[in-house]
Each structure stands twice: as C-alpha cells, then as structure tokens.
Amino acid sequence: MTAPIVHPVFEPVTGTYQYVIADPFTLTAAIIDPVLDFEPARNTVSTTTADSLLGIVAQNGYKVAYLLETHAHADHLSASRYLQLKLEQSTSPKTGIGKRIVQVQQTFASKYGVEQSELDGVFDFLWEDNQTFKIGELEAKVVHLPGHTPDHVGYLIGENMFCGDSLFLPDVGSARCDFPGGDAVQLYHSVQTLFSLPPNYKIYSGHDYPPGDRQDPVPYATVAEQQERNKHLKVGTTQEEFVNWRQERDSVLGEPRLLHQSLQVNIREGRLPRNGMFVLPLKGVKEVGGVKL
C-alpha cells in the first residue's frame, strides 16, 4: 500500500487543521478543509492561509486534483472555491463533499434566504457512502461519519483517516452535536467506526484546541491512542454515558463565533453571497421593551 505524503497545516485563529495529501509517485494531490480567513470586526475576507497551501503545492510541484470538504463547517469559511479558481489554469481541481450536503443546504438556504440557483451544482462531486476515487495512485475511500453534522464524511487514504470534526485529539475529546441534524447517538456510532480501523492507523482531526498542559497543536493520534485515552469516548464508554454527557455539555455552549458567515459561504462551496452581504439573524428577539418593533 502506497503511503501518502501528508502536510498538516494548522490555522490558529479557528483552531483548524487543513491537509495537503500527495501521491509520492505522481505528485497528484488533494487538499482537505482549506480555510478562507475572515475578520468579523471589519467584515473582511483574506487569503493568507489559503495562499500558504498554494505555497506548499508550488514548492513540491504537486498537481492538485481534488479540494475535499468533510462537512459544512460552522466555525470557518471554506477556501475551496478560491483555490479552485487559482488552480484552474494548471490542474483544474474538482471539489467534493458527502452527498448529504444537499440536506444541509436546504436547511440553511431557507434560514439565510439563499436562492437555489446559488446552490445548484456548486460541488463537482457529491460522494456516495464508501465511494472510492484515486489521487494519482492513491486510493481514497469516503466514509460517512454523522453526528457532528448529518453530511459529515471522513477520507480514508492509506493508513490515514482524515475524520474532520468526528473526533478530536484524546485530551480534547469530541465535537458538539447540537447543530441541525446533529445527533450524539450517531456520533457515538461514528466513533466506533473509527475505532474499528487497525490500531496503528492515524486519525487526523479537523481541529485541535490544546488544553493548558499542552501548548502545541497536534494533527493526529493513532486508533490505539484514541481507544485508550480519548477523554469522552475511550473504549469502555457506553453509549448512554456519552450521549448524556454530550447533550448536557452542548446545552450550555454558545454558538461558534463565525457560525452565520461560515454556513452562508460553505453551503455555496466557498462562494461569497452574490450581493456581498451576510444575513445575521437576531437571536430570538421578537419585541424590545415590551413593544413589537
């Protein structure tokens, strides 16, 4: 089995791990979960992080074939469309995401007033469960990992699972399940799917939030390390224990800082709203001072 070259790239503002994965023989590559920088105080977008990914590609002579998303992120904007446009003259990479993104698009299109014409065909591939495709001579397999979001998938490439937000590092634990379509029971079973992989396989996470006793971010832990030490879901944790804890924890969490901007961009495959404006809904406000405004 050919081992891929893996470049983990950490984006510290949102705690996101992005990955450049390459076939060492053909230098064909894929980029997973790229970040488009957004400054909410000024409502501005920039491409410093995405350009660093292009730097890795150029430095190593990679030919990017795919821009892959694990799910519709609610904490950062996707740079997939930007990278696709920057690379279209050289390699014309295709974008891909799990097929249930259609469900997520429908949920949030009505919430944010996104027209269907802005969603039709924005992703080149809507992956089927267990679908395989080639990155050069590497075989990649799409694995449905619902729970954090209903559309969530992981990419199994060689002995490496890029699991997005399905599982974090052992000392961080697991992702929230309170977004529309999220489900703690499903996440529990998705983690069992990850734990069914051979113990030496690496599980690369979509985020790291190093706790106080660990300063540096880490991209992966092995299956065995997760089974033994994951603070929320190690082997022996029952479904009932995890679900009760996860639901209690999620009930007191605030919404992600970039929730509304991220979803409006990411269901469009990294495209900005056509009118250049984000919809920011009021949080349950129906009246002010006893008066309906």
DRENKOLFI-110261 format. One record per residue: residue in three letters; x, y, z negated of N, C-alpha, C in turn. Coordinates in steps of 0.05 Angstrom, whole numbers, plus 5000, padded with zeros to 4 digits. Each point is the difference from the previous one (the first is absolute). Layout:
BEGIN
ALAXYZXYZXYZ
...
% end
This chain:
BEGIN
MET501749765000498350245000501850255000
THR499550175020501650255001499250194978
ALA502050104986499550194978500050285012
PRO497950164994499950275010502050194985
ILE500850215013501350224986497850174988
VAL500350074975498050154986501250264989
HIS498950235008500950254989497750114983
PRO500249994973498050134983500650304997
VAL498050165004500350294998498050114980
PHE501050114978498250094978499450295004
GLU497450074998499150285001499250084972
PRO501550164986499650044971497650164992
VAL499050185017497850174993497549844995
THR499449805017497749834996500849724990
GLY502549954995500949744990499649785021
THR500150065025499449815021502549875012
TYR499949745004502149865015499049965029
GLN501750095018499749955029502149805008
TYR499549855021501949805008500550005030
VAL502549995008500849965028501049715001
ILE498749835016500749725002501049955028
ALA502349875003501149965027500949715004
ASP499749915025501149755009503050045006
PRO501849854986502850055004501149935028
PHE498549845015500949925026499150195022
THR497550075000499050185021499950294992
LEU500350064974499850274988497250125004
THR498149825005497250095000499150044971
ALA498550214995499350084973497150064996
ALA499250004975497450104991500450184976
ILE498250194997500050184977497449964985
ILE500249954974497649954983499550244982
ASP497550105000499050204981501750265000
PRO500550125023501650255000498450244988
VAL501450184988498850234985500350265016
LEU497850145002500050285010499950184976
ASP501950184997500250174977497750215000
PHE498850044976497850194997500450154974
GLU499850275002500250174977497350124994
PRO498649904980497250094995499850294992
ALA502050114986499850284991500050195023
ARG501449935021500050175024498449895023
ASN499049754996498449865021501549985026
THR502649914998501749985023501049715003
VAL500549935025501149745007502850035011
SER501849824993502750005011500949715005
THR502349975013500849745009502849914991
THR500950124978502749934991500349704995
THR498149884986500149724994499949835025
ALA498150065017499749845025502550035018
ASP501250245000502450045016502349834989
SER500149954974502149834989499749725010
LEU497549915005499649735012501050005029
LEU499550215014501050025028503150005000
GLY501250124979502950004998501149714997
ILE498649844984500949724997499749855026
VAL497850055014499649885026502250075020
ALA500650265002502050095019502849904992
GLN500750014975502649924991500649715006
ASN497949834999500449725004499249905028
GLY499150185016499349925028497549835001
TYR498250034981497649844999498050095021
LYS498449815009497850055019497449944985
VAL498550214992497749964983497649915017
ALA499049764993497849885014497350054986
TYR500150024973497550024985500350204977
LEU497850134995499650174977497749884984
LEU500649884977498149834986499150134974
GLU497449994995498850104975498949764985
THR500450004973498949794984497150064993
HIS499250264999497350074993499650305004
ALA497650104996499550295001500850124973
HIS502450115000501150114975498450234989
ALA499850024974498650224987501850184985
ASP502749965003501950164984502150135018
HIS500149955025501850145018498949995029
LEU500950195016499150015028501949825016
SER498849885020501649825017501450165022
ALA502549925006501550125022500049825025
SER498249815001500049825023499650145027
ARG498050185000499550145026502350185007
TYR501250144981502450175006502249835012
LEU500649774987502249835010499449895027
GLN497449935004499349895027500550215022
LEU499350244994500450215020503050065004
LYS501550004979502950045002501449785015
LEU499049764999501349775012498849915026
GLU497850145009498649905024501650005025
GLN502050175003501650015023502149785001
SER500749894976502149794999498949724998
THR498349964980499149724995496949975000
SER498550215000497149995000498949814979
PRO500650044974499149814980497050004997
LYS498949774991497249964996499450014970
THR497750114993499250014971498249764994
GLY500249914975498349774992499250024971
ILE497649904994498949994973497949784999
GLY499349914976498049794998497350085011
LYS498549805010497550065015497950134982
ARG500249974974498050124983500350304996
ILE501950115013500250305000497450125011
VAL498649855017497550115011498050054978
GLN499949824980498350034977500750254984
VAL502650044996501050234985499450265016
GLN500450005026499450235016497150084998
GLN498349805001497150064998499350124973
THR501249904979499550104973500750294997
PHE502450085010501050274995499350195023
ALA499349905023499250195021497550154992
SER498149874987497650144991500650194977
LYS501849924983500750164977501450275008
TYR501649985021501650235008499150135026
GLY497849905011499050115025501849955024
VAL501349775001501749945022498349875023
GLU500350115024498549905022501149735010
GLN498249825009500949745009502050025023
SER499850215016501950035023502950044990
GLU500350094975502750034989501149744989
LEU498449794999500949754989500249775021
ASP498550035021499949785020502749965013
GLY501149754997502449935014502550134990
VAL500050124976502450144991502349814993
PHE499449754991502049804996500249825024
ASP502449935008500349825023499249724994
PHE500649914975499349724992498550014974
LEU497849854999498549954976500549704994
TRP501849954982500949724996497949824989
GLU499849765010498449794988501549874977
ASP498549884982501349864978501849785011
ASN502549984990501949805007501050025029
GLN499450225013501150045027503050034999
THR501349905020502950025002500850165025
PHE502350144998501050155023503150004997
LYS501350085021502949995001501250284998
ILE502150034984501750244999502649915011
GLY500450025026502349875012499749704997
GLU502049874988499949714995498849944972
LEU499450204985498849954973497049955003
GLU499049824984497149965000498950134975
ALA497950175004498650134978497249884997
LYS499149964976497349904995498450204983
VAL497650055008498250184986498449854979
VAL500250084975498749864978498050204986
HIS497549935000498050174987500349984970
LEU500450244987500450024971498150214988
PRO497449945000498150204990500250034970
GLY498750224990499950054971500550294995
HIS502450095007500550294998498250155019
THR499949915025498050105020499149755015
PRO497750025014499049775014501549935025
ASP501450205012501449965025502949914996
HIS500949974976502849974994501149745012
VAL502350035013501549775010502950024991
GLY501449775001502949994997501249885025
TYR502650045003501449905024502249814990
LEU499749745008502049804993501949975023
ILE502550084995502150005021502449854989
GLY500549775010502149834989499349924972
GLU501850044981499649944972499350254984
ASN498750195014499450264988497050075004
MET498750064978497250095001499950294994
PHE499050175019499650284996497150044992
CYS499650024973497349974989498550264996
GLY501250235008498650254995499550044971
ASP497550074993499250064972498749764986
SER500449765011498849764988501349934973
LEU502650064999501549934975502450194998
PHE500450114976502350174996502249844986
LEU502250144993502249864987499049894973
PRO501449784990499049874976499550194976
ASP501750204997499750184977498050235005
VAL498850005024497950205007497349865001
GLY499949765012497549844999498449995025
SER497750135000498149985022498750265007
ALA498750025023498850245009497150014991
ARG498950245000497250054992498149875021
CYS497649954991498049865017497350155001
ASP500150264994497450154997499350165025
PHE501449985022499250135024497749855013
PRO498450135017497849875013500949745014
GLY498749784993500849745011502249864985
GLY501250144980502049874984498749804980
ASP501549804991498949804984502249854984
ALA499850014974502249884984500049705002
VAL497749875004500049715004501549935026
GLN499550155021501349955025503050054997
LEU500850214986502950054996501349774985
TYR498649894980501149774986500649775019
HIS498149955017500449775019502150075021
SER500250255008502150085019502849954988
VAL500250064974502649954987500649704998
GLN497949844997500549715000501049915028
THR499050145021501049945027503050075001
LEU500850224989502850085000501649804983
PHE498949914978501449814982500349725012
SER498449955021500249745013502449985020
LEU501350225005502450005016502349874986
PRO502049905014502349884986501350204980
PRO501149904978500950174979502350195007
ASN501549945021502350175008499250225019
TYR497549995010499150215019499950274985
LYS500650215015499950274989497350135006
ILE498950134979497550155003500750304999
TYR499950135023500650285002497450164994
SER500250194982497750164992499850265015
GLY497550115001499650255014500650244983
HIS500449964973500650224982501849904978
ASP501450184988501249954974499850254983
TYR499349954975499850224980501749914976
PRO502650045001501749894979499350094973
PRO499649814981499350084972502550124987
GLY499650104975502150154987502649864997
ASP500149744997502549854996501349925026
ARG498950095023501249945026499850265017
GLN502350115007500050265014499749975030
ASP501249805012500249985029497849825011
PRO498750095023498049845012501249745012
VAL498349795001500949745011497949915020
PRO500849905023498049945021498649734996
TYR501349804988498949735000500749854974
ALA498549794996500649794981499449745013
THR501349784992499349745012497349904989
VAL499049815014497549874990500449894972
ALA502249874995500549894974500150224978
GLU501350225007500250224980497250124995
GLN498450025020497250104996498449814983
GLN500349745006498549804985500750004971
GLU502550054994501049984973499550264984
ARG500250245014500250254984497950215007
ASN498349965020498250225007498250074975
LYS500050244992498850084975496949985000
HIS498949995024497049975002499249725010
LEU501749875015499049765014502049775001
LYS501649974980501949785000498449734998
VAL501449795007498849734999498949954971
GLY497549914999498749964974497950204994
THR500150245014498050204996497449905013
THR497850004985497549905011498750225016
GLN498249925018498550195016498450184982
GLU498749894979498450164982501750214986
GLU502349924990501850194986500850235018
PHE500849935025500950215018497850185008
VAL497749895007497750165010499150194978
ASN499749904976499150174977502050234996
TRP502649945000502050214995500050205023
ARG499949905025500250185023497650185002
GLN497749904994497650175001500050214978
GLU500949924977500250194977502050225007
ARG502349925011502050195007499150195022
ASP498849895021499150175022497950204992
SER498449944980497850174992501050274989
VAL502650014992501050254988502150145017
LEU500549895024502050125018498850235015
GLY501550215004499250225017500549925029
GLU498850155019500449945028502850085009
PRO501149865020502650075010500150295010
ARG502350124997500350295006499450065029
LEU500649825018499650065029497749835011
LEU498249914984497949825008498550095025
HIS498950244999498250085022501650065026
GLN502350134997501650055024501049745012
SER500949824983501149755010497949845016
LEU497749974988498049835014499150125026
GLN499750275001499150125024502049985023
VAL502649984993502049965020500449715007
ASN499949834980500849725004497949845014
ILE497450074997498049855015500150085030
ARG501450225005500550095028502749905011
GLU501349834985502649885008502250225000
GLY499950184980502050204997499550255016
ARG497750035012499350245014498850204981
LEU500650265004498850214983497250065010
PRO498250104984497350085009500250195024
ARG498249965019500150155025499750304994
ASN498450074980499750294995502150114981
GLY501949834992502250094983499250054971
MET497649894992499150064973499249744986
PHE500849984974499249784984497450064985
VAL498449794996497650024984500749924971
LEU499650174981500649944972497450024984
PRO498749774995497450004987500150094971
LEU498050144991499750074972499549744984
LYS501050004976499949764983497550004984
GLY497849925012497549964985498650264992
VAL500850235011498850254992497450055016
LYS497850024985497450065013498950274992
GLU501050094977499150274991502150124982
VAL500050264998501950144984498550194981
GLY500649984975498650164980497049965000
GLY499149755006497249945001498650095025
VAL501550105019498850105025501149845024
LYS498249905017500849875024500850215021
LEU502449985009501150205019499749915029
% end
